[in-house]
Amino acid sequence: MHTDVLPGATPTKEHQSGTMKCLVKEDLHTDGFVLRTDYKEPSPGFGEVKIRVLATSVCGTDKSIYNSARSEGIRREMQRYLPSPDAYKPIVVGHEFCGIVEEIGPGNYDLAGMVPGHLLVEKGDYVTAEMHLSCGHCYLCRTGSEHICTGVKVKGVHLDGCFAESVVVPYKNVILLGKGGDTSEIPPRIGALLDAFGNSVHTVAEADVAGKSVAILGAGPLGLMSTFLCRAFGATRIYMSEAADIDRRARLATEFGVDHFVDVSKGSGELQKLVTKLEHNANGVDVVLEMSGSLPAYEDAFKIVRNGGQVILLGIAREPLPRFDIANGVIWKGVTVKGIFGRKMFSTWETMLSLIRSDRLDLKSKLERVVAPRNYRLEEFSEAFDLLGNGTELKLIFNPDGTLCK
């Protein structure tokens, strides 16, 4: 049974010292997670930071990992760096979070060489982190494309993540949110969403939507976030398509700035007709943002984009496209196609923090509309994933120590 705990209450550990509570993926061929209370608590090594997790949110990738028995793609991804499938060992899942710095390992910074006024991350600070860990020395890392390093590993997918009481990350990946534990500017429920929000910021920024018509395919959390970003960035007309939970998502999308919301549960004919009618001068939209990973949405994207337009792909399909007419969809239309993975390290973080801190844009209240109204304990993970799986909630927050549950 859920019991409320007032914010600020002292967390209590119900397990032995040196161990922690966490959600673990034990077996890739079995759906679900296992709640562990005996998992070894991590310690920061050279160049690392240990963070006590205040809040952590559930990503679409986490849902796929939860249902891994049904997803060959996610099993392949989680085994990518293993010598063989049989080498898989249980890991803590989760990669979206915020928390308080508990311990800083050796070799992180040289105080004598710091520029005056530079904000160091110190014990007690309120932080989040980029959970994509790059190698730091390959061609991509050295030329400004660290986010697509060919050796990138993701905490919670390949390494222990943050559905836990504590997590360890590299010092250079830590993002400062508030000195001395100050959560007033970016509350934990928002701090836990920044990784996901950064995906949308990266996508919309790459599209350069100012003065353009935009179609957003998929009204999940990232699609909805992209909606108010497109409006803030100056898009002239915004279309959105979705095939599930139409009434609620249409209402949110309209409030966030969508001009035309289309139910494509019975096919995309209405979307194509609407775009043809309203964008007749250009014969299509300037920009398509594919946010769903739905195979029909991939096909729609190249039908509704104008000649010379852009298709930006963030959604990850569960299976390869069976066939794609690249000549008609891309070549003869002169379409630019760009894939988006994660956030640019670390320019996207700087952009999104500036946006979040702008009172004029009121993004914090909009983000709150996308996430479930209450936080969940790790012990309630089965209920939480059921709510996400059946569409009752779009996104939700776990609070590992229970102090922020309400």
Order of alpha helices (4+ residues) and beta strands (2+ residues): beta-beta-beta-alpha-alpha-beta-beta-beta-beta-alpha-beta-beta-beta-alpha-alpha-beta-alpha-beta-alpha-beta-alpha-beta-alpha-beta-beta-alpha-alpha-beta-alpha-beta
